[in-house]
Amino acid sequence: MSVQLASRCAAGAIVLSLGSLPFLLPHVLEDFERGIAERVGLAPGIGAAVLGAGLGVQFLAAVLAGRGWRGGLIVIALAGAVWTAGALWDHGPELLARGPRFRDNALSALWVVGLVVTQALAALLALVALIRGAASTRR
């Protein structure tokens, strides 16, 4: 039963990691429009390259996890934790204070909440899968 649970959790982690894109992409585009790259000391082009590389690694990890590579689940867990912590640190106080009026746009609130929920759940499921032994056939 434990291996079956682990496999289901691994599949859920992959689906949620990839399924975060409809929330993640518009949110990040909005952040770039509002100058996030400059705020963290990067030129916009460098910020976009870092984002692209990070997403590429995250989505490659989902493919590798789907092929049974344990390392893919590790990257999904780490990426999910980073996305979740970053979004909550950067937007949490304003989102809690303003709710659906976050950035004067309910869609902006939806994008952040969707990003946090999908990435946090992806990280959690990846950790459960790792603990329960999914993807243990390959390193």
N, C-alpha and C positions, 0 to 999 in steps of 0.2 A: 504494500500500500504506500509506503514511504517513497519508493521510486516513482510510482504513478503520480503521486502528489507533486514530486519534484519536477517531473516532465510537464505537468499542467502549469505549474508555476513558471517554469522556463518559457513555455509557449506564451503565457500571459505577459511576461516581462518583455518578450520580443514584440508582441502586438502593441502593447502600450508605449514602448519606446518609439516604434515607428508611427503609431497612432497619435503621438503628440504633435506631429508636424503641422496639422491644421491650426493648432493653437500657437505653437512655437514660432512659426515663420511670420505670421502677421504681427505678433508681439515684438519680435526682434526687429522687424522693419520699422515699426513705430518707435522703438528705442533708438535705432540709428537715426531716424528723422529728428529725434529730440536730443541728439548729440551724445549718446552714451560712449562712443569711441573716444571722443575728445575728453569726456568727463573722467575716463580711466587712463588718460594720457597716451592714447593711440591716434594716429591718423586714421580717418575713416576707411581708407583702403586696407590698411594693416588690420584694423578691427574686423573688416569683412573677411579677410583671408584667414584670420584666427578662427572666426566663427565657422567658415566653410570647412576648415581642416577639422575642427572639433566635431561638427556634424558628420563629416565623412567617416571619422573614426567611430563615432557612435553607431552609425548605420552599418558600417562594416562589422562591428561587434555583433549587431543583431543577426547578420547573415552567418557569422561564425558560430554564434550560439545556436542558431537553427541547425547547423551542421554538427552539433555536439561538442563544440569547443568550450571548455570551462572558462577560458579567458574572455570569451565573448560576454558571458554573464557577469564577470567581474567588471568589465568596462561599462556594461549597461547599469550596474549598481552604482558605480562611481559617477558616471555621467548624470544619472537620475538624481543622485544626492547633490551634485554641483548645481544642476539646473534649479532644483527645489530650493536649496539654501540661498543661491544667488537671487532668485525671484522674490523669496520672502524677505531677504535682507534689503533689497533695493525697493521693493514695492509694497511689502507687507503693511507697514504703518499707514500709508496713504490708502491702500485698499481697505483696510479695516475701518478707517475713519470715514471714507467716502462711499464705500460699497459700490453699487452700480453706477455711481457718479464718478468713479475713478477716471481721471483724465477727461472728465466731462463726456464720457462715452461708455455706454454699457458694454459695447463690444470689446473695448480695452480691458474692462474688468473680466469679461468672459475669457479672453485670451490668456490672461495671467492665471486665473483660477484653473482653466483647463490645462495649462502648462504644468502648474504645480501638482494637480491631481494625477495627471498621466505619468509625469516623471517620478513623483514620489511612489506611486504604486508600482511602476516598473522597477524601481530600485528595490523596493520591499520584496516583490515577487522574485527578483533575481537573487536576493540574499537567501530567501527561503529555499529556492531551488539549489543554490550552492550548498547550503547546510544539509539539505535532505539528499544530496548526491546526484542531482541531474548533471548531465553533460560531463560525466566523469570518465568517459571513454577516451577523451583526448585532452591534452593539456593546452 
